[in-house]
Amino acid sequence: MPAGYIAVVASEGPDSRANPVGFREHPNLAYRGLRILPGNGSYPLVSSFYSRTFGVGVRHRGAACVVQVTSAAVTDYTPPTFDLP
């Protein structure tokens, strides 16, 4: 967040559908959490790897906003700018 701006976010508690951002996992319990997937060899640890999948998404857009903090008596809002890498 650039200097001079703050994010105001409302929360209704853990796992609430009214929170601005939601965490999603697969509905099948076998696909949740950190899973070890076997490799191509006959011994399961050779070339094996760990996998975890999840997603996040906006649930309630009205539950968050960005506020500009300035000492000047300016009534116009200047949107923040971000330098992407």
C-alpha positions as CSV (number, residue, x, y, z in Angstrom):
1,M,0.0,0.0,0.0
2,P,1.5,3.4,-0.9
3,A,2.2,5.9,1.8
4,G,-0.8,8.1,2.7
5,Y,-3.4,5.4,2.2
6,I,-5.0,2.8,4.5
7,A,-7.3,-0.1,3.8
8,V,-10.4,-0.4,5.9
9,V,-11.8,-3.9,6.0
10,A,-14.8,-5.3,7.9
11,S,-14.9,-8.8,9.3
12,E,-17.7,-10.9,10.7
13,G,-15.3,-13.6,12.1
14,P,-13.7,-16.8,10.9
15,D,-15.4,-18.5,7.9
16,S,-18.2,-15.9,7.7
17,R,-19.8,-15.5,4.2
18,A,-20.0,-11.7,4.9
19,N,-16.2,-11.4,5.0
20,P,-14.7,-9.5,2.0
21,V,-12.3,-12.3,1.0
22,G,-13.2,-16.0,1.1
23,F,-10.8,-19.0,1.3
24,R,-11.9,-22.0,-0.8
25,E,-10.8,-25.7,-0.8
26,H,-12.0,-28.7,-2.7
27,P,-15.3,-30.1,-1.4
28,N,-13.8,-33.7,-1.4
29,L,-11.8,-34.1,1.8
30,A,-9.3,-36.3,0.1
31,Y,-8.1,-33.4,-2.0
32,R,-7.7,-30.9,1.0
33,G,-4.5,-30.1,2.8
34,L,-0.9,-31.1,2.0
35,R,-0.8,-34.3,0.1
36,I,2.2,-36.4,-1.0
37,L,2.0,-37.6,-4.6
38,P,4.2,-40.6,-5.5
39,G,6.8,-40.4,-8.2
40,N,7.4,-42.7,-11.3
41,G,9.6,-45.3,-9.5
42,S,8.5,-48.4,-7.6
43,Y,9.6,-46.8,-4.4
44,P,7.0,-44.2,-3.5
45,L,9.4,-41.5,-2.1
46,V,11.6,-41.4,-5.2
47,S,10.6,-38.4,-7.3
48,S,7.6,-37.8,-5.1
49,F,6.3,-34.3,-4.3
50,Y,3.9,-32.5,-2.1
51,S,0.8,-30.7,-3.4
52,R,-1.7,-28.3,-1.9
53,T,-4.5,-26.5,-3.7
54,F,-6.7,-23.7,-2.6
55,G,-8.3,-20.5,-3.8
56,V,-9.3,-17.1,-2.6
57,G,-12.0,-14.9,-3.9
58,V,-13.9,-11.7,-3.3
59,R,-17.2,-12.4,-1.5
60,H,-18.5,-9.0,-0.4
61,R,-17.0,-6.0,-2.2
62,G,-18.8,-3.5,0.0
63,A,-16.9,-4.8,3.1
64,A,-13.6,-3.1,2.3
65,C,-12.4,0.3,1.0
66,V,-9.2,2.3,0.6
67,V,-8.9,5.7,2.4
68,Q,-6.5,8.5,1.6
69,V,-5.0,10.2,4.6
70,T,-3.7,13.7,4.0
71,S,-3.2,16.9,6.0
72,A,-4.4,19.1,3.2
73,A,-7.9,20.4,3.0
74,V,-8.5,18.5,-0.3
75,T,-11.9,17.2,-1.0
76,D,-10.9,15.2,-4.1
77,Y,-9.8,11.6,-3.7
78,T,-6.6,10.6,-5.6
79,P,-6.5,6.9,-6.3
80,P,-3.3,5.1,-5.3
81,T,-0.8,4.0,-7.9
82,F,1.2,0.8,-7.8
83,D,4.4,-0.1,-9.5
84,L,4.2,-3.7,-10.6
85,P,7.4,-5.7,-10.9
